Amino acid sequence: MRTSEWVVFAYAAYLLVTAVIVRTPVCRLRPAALLQLSSIALIALTSWFEPARAAGILRDWFPGYYLLSAYWASGLLYRGPNEALEARLEAIDRRAFAWLGPAVLQAPRPLLEFFEFAYLFCYPLPPAALVVLYVSGHRGRADALWVLVLVSALAVYGVLPWVGTRPPRALGLDGWIDRRPLIARRFNLAVLERGSIHVNTFPSGHAASATAVALFMTSIPGSGWPVFAALAAAIGFGAAVGRYHYWADIVVGVLVAVAVFALVG
């Protein structure tokens, strides 16, 4: 098996043990287990047919599903918010928005639309990096890319059953960005309403995975890594300004990716 697939197996085992420790209700444990079993089944199936070219290609791309599956499964183990932590995170945000808030009100609308759109671009960023690997003749590094992204993101998701917080936008607190009529924001909120776990990840999974991609691309000649770095920065900034994450979420998420890159990059 590929290293990235072993990472998926290890995380599935971690969630199982965690679910037992935190006494996850059966009504939530069952779908969480099914999500992880679906990932394991895909790994087993594609590994079995590995000599076939199509199976090898699928193994390059399926980790994107494994990442989402782990995200949804981790959300099912959420036990409720840590209100003390939320208060500390919000206090940091209030200090940041004391000077940033008025700037948001005065910023050009196209710029704010860009940052809102950038927040959503976190999802296609790893596949975009994979496309670059294919085009640049570095497809053999696909597994290394996913190892870095998966370990960075799963390190964040794994905290969720132990340290839960609600998204800052869900707490009824002042959101400067909501005073601007942004199309991208309405779209983002609609996507999150239907596809998110409605829980904040501390550290930020958006920041961790986007930073992991950007760091990995620095090792690929001709990859255009500055573009990935700029996108990662825009994703983090958009997540904080849009109140999808606390500022501390973003900072710690970046640090998680940097630490993982230093270990396995």
Protein Blocks (a to p, Z undefined) as FASTA:
>chain_A
ZZklmmmmmmmmmmmmmmmmnopafklmmmmmmmmmmmmmmmmmmmmmmmpmklmmmmmm
mmmmmmmmmmmmmmmmpgbjcfklmmmmmmmmmmmmmmmmmmmmmpcfklmmmmmmmmmm
mmmmmmmmmmmmmmnopmmmmmmmmmmmmmmmmmmmmmmmmmccddfklnopacfklmpc
cfklmmmmmmmmmmmgoiacdddfklmmmmmmmmmmmmpghklmmmmmmmmmmmmmmmmm
nomacfklmmmmmmmmmmmmmmmZZ
